[in-house]
C-alpha cells in the first residue's frame, strides 16, 4: 500500500450537515454565520418556516436541525 492509499483509508473528523429553521431573519443569519466558522460543518441550509424545512429535509437529509417552533399556534 502506498502512502497516498494509506492516508485515504484513515478516517478524518466527522463532517456534519445542518438545517437551520428560524423565523427571525437576523437570528437565522447569525446562526448560519456562526456555523460557517465550525470546521466540522460541511453543509448548511437555512429557511424560515416548516414548509420549506420539509422540502429541505427531504432533499438534503441533514444530520442536525436547529429550530425554534411555535407548534403552529400564535397567541
Backbone bond lengths (Angstrom), bond angles and torsions (degrees), N, CA, C in turn:
res aa  C-N    CA-C-N  psi(-1)  N-CA   C-N-CA  omega(-1)  CA-C   N-CA-C  phi
1 X - - - 1.456 - - 1.527 108.00 -
2 X 1.330 115.85 132.45 1.456 120.00 179.13 1.520 110.26 -80.17
3 X 1.311 115.15 167.17 1.469 119.80 179.66 1.530 111.41 -61.01
4 X 1.335 118.38 -38.65 1.463 122.46 179.00 1.517 110.87 -63.78
5 X 1.326 117.12 -42.72 1.455 120.69 179.13 1.526 110.82 -64.70
6 X 1.315 117.36 -40.85 1.459 120.87 -179.83 1.527 110.37 -63.53
7 X 1.321 116.64 -42.39 1.463 120.14 -179.62 1.524 110.93 -64.84
8 X 1.309 117.39 -34.21 1.462 120.89 -178.52 1.523 112.10 -71.32
9 X 1.325 118.13 -23.62 1.454 120.43 -177.59 1.526 112.95 -90.37
10 X 1.315 117.26 -12.39 1.463 120.77 179.52 1.523 108.67 -80.97
11 X 1.336 117.49 122.32 1.459 118.91 -179.00 1.522 111.65 -66.56
12 X 1.310 116.12 139.97 1.455 122.05 177.78 1.514 110.05 -96.11
13 X 1.320 116.17 -169.86 1.461 119.53 178.75 1.523 110.46 -65.50
14 X 1.303 115.44 149.72 1.466 120.54 179.43 1.524 109.54 -62.16
15 X 1.309 116.26 139.81 1.457 122.11 178.28 1.521 107.52 -111.11
16 X 1.307 117.23 126.27 1.455 122.98 -171.49 1.524 110.89 -114.38
17 X 1.330 115.89 141.28 1.461 120.73 173.50 1.530 108.36 -109.49
18 X 1.338 115.62 143.47 1.464 120.64 -172.47 1.533 110.40 -133.00
19 X 1.323 115.34 136.76 1.462 122.21 170.94 1.526 107.45 -111.17
20 X 1.327 116.27 125.34 1.460 122.31 178.98 1.528 107.83 -106.89
21 X 1.333 116.08 119.23 1.467 121.62 179.82 1.528 107.50 -120.19
22 X 1.323 115.41 96.65 1.457 121.00 -178.78 1.515 109.08 -137.44
23 X 1.307 116.35 131.24 1.458 122.19 -176.59 1.526 112.27 -67.39
24 X 1.312 117.55 -41.01 1.464 122.14 -177.57 1.530 109.72 -75.34
25 X 1.326 116.27 117.84 1.463 121.00 -175.30 1.529 112.74 -62.30
26 X 1.322 117.38 -39.84 1.459 120.94 -179.61 1.526 111.10 -63.74
27 X 1.312 116.84 -45.12 1.461 121.21 179.40 1.528 109.75 -66.58
28 X 1.333 116.82 -43.94 1.471 121.38 179.20 1.531 110.34 -58.57
29 X 1.333 116.55 -44.04 1.465 121.49 178.28 1.531 111.33 -63.65
30 X 1.323 116.18 -42.37 1.462 120.31 179.27 1.513 112.56 -63.52
31 X 1.326 116.67 -42.62 1.470 120.60 -179.91 1.529 110.33 -66.04
32 X 1.325 117.55 -44.25 1.468 119.26 -179.68 1.531 111.07 -66.66
33 X 1.323 116.98 -37.16 1.472 120.22 176.79 1.522 110.79 -62.77
34 X 1.322 116.30 -43.28 1.463 120.54 177.86 1.529 110.94 -63.64
35 X 1.326 117.18 -43.01 1.465 120.31 -179.65 1.527 112.41 -63.44
36 X 1.327 117.24 -30.60 1.474 120.20 178.74 1.526 112.22 -64.24
37 X 1.324 117.89 -19.00 1.467 121.11 179.92 1.525 112.17 -86.54
38 X 1.325 118.05 -7.76 1.461 122.31 -177.87 1.529 108.57 -88.13
39 X 1.322 117.89 115.86 1.465 120.46 -175.63 1.522 114.83 -60.01
40 X 1.316 118.20 -29.93 1.462 120.01 -176.59 1.530 113.29 -82.69
41 X 1.328 117.50 -6.18 1.468 120.68 178.29 1.523 108.19 -89.28
42 X 1.345 116.09 118.67 1.467 119.85 -175.91 1.520 112.55 -96.22
43 X 1.321 118.05 -37.14 1.466 121.89 -177.36 1.521 109.60 -135.69
44 X 1.340 115.71 141.16 1.462 121.20 177.43 1.530 107.69 -134.16
45 X 1.316 115.44 128.89 1.462 121.69 172.65 1.517 106.50 -120.72
46 X 1.331 116.59 148.55 1.459 119.83 -178.37 1.525 110.09 -141.04
47 X 1.317 114.96 145.12 1.464 121.22 176.20 1.518 108.56 -154.79
48 X 1.347 115.25 173.00 1.458 118.82 -174.22 1.521 114.87 -107.61
49 X 1.323 118.01 -6.44 1.457 117.25 -175.86 1.511 114.15 -154.11
50 X 1.333 115.93 174.51 1.461 121.79 -173.05 1.527 114.90 -68.32
51 X 1.321 118.20 -31.97 1.471 119.57 -179.49 1.522 110.03 -65.20
52 X 1.321 116.53 -51.02 1.468 120.64 177.80 1.519 110.88 -64.54
53 X 1.329 117.18 -36.21 1.460 120.99 179.72 1.527 111.16 -61.83
54 X 1.326 117.03 -43.11 1.472 120.16 178.73 1.523 111.00 -61.24
55 X 1.327 116.44 -41.64 1.469 120.29 179.10 1.528 111.01 -64.32
56 X 1.335 116.68 -45.22 1.461 120.56 179.55 1.526 111.81 -66.17
57 X 1.328 116.75 -38.14 1.466 120.43 176.74 1.525 111.12 -60.99
58 X 1.313 116.44 -45.68 1.460 120.47 -178.81 1.530 111.58 -66.54
59 X 1.316 116.52 -38.52 1.458 120.44 -176.44 1.529 113.07 -77.02
60 X 1.334 117.59 -42.72 1.466 121.03 -170.14 1.526 115.02 -107.77
61 X 1.321 118.44 -21.92 1.458 123.29 -178.87 1.538 112.46 47.88
62 X 1.337 117.06 63.26 1.468 120.75 -178.04 1.524 112.08 -66.19
63 X 1.324 115.36 158.24 1.465 121.36 178.48 1.530 111.23 -75.06
64 X 1.341 116.30 -35.09 1.466 121.68 -175.19 1.526 109.20 -133.01
65 X 1.330 116.61 141.70 1.458 122.17 173.09 1.522 107.88 -120.54
66 X 1.332 115.81 124.24 1.462 121.87 176.04 1.521 106.34 -104.71
67 X 1.334 116.70 119.80 1.459 118.30 -178.36 1.527 111.01 -152.36
68 X 1.302 112.99 163.51 1.457 121.10 172.85 1.511 104.94 -137.12
69 X 1.297 116.70 111.57 1.447 119.39 -175.38 1.499 112.90 -112.96
70 X 1.321 115.09 150.61 1.448 120.30 177.74 1.527 110.86 -98.57
71 X 1.323 116.81 -0.07 1.432 120.29 -178.73 1.526 113.01 75.96
72 X 1.327 116.16 14.64 1.449 120.71 177.98 1.523 114.07 82.98
73 X 1.309 117.66 2.04 1.469 121.18 -179.49 1.518 109.89 -112.49
74 X 1.289 114.19 140.83 1.471 119.59 174.83 1.509 108.09 -124.81
75 X 1.314 115.27 136.49 1.464 119.65 179.86 1.495 110.45 -98.33
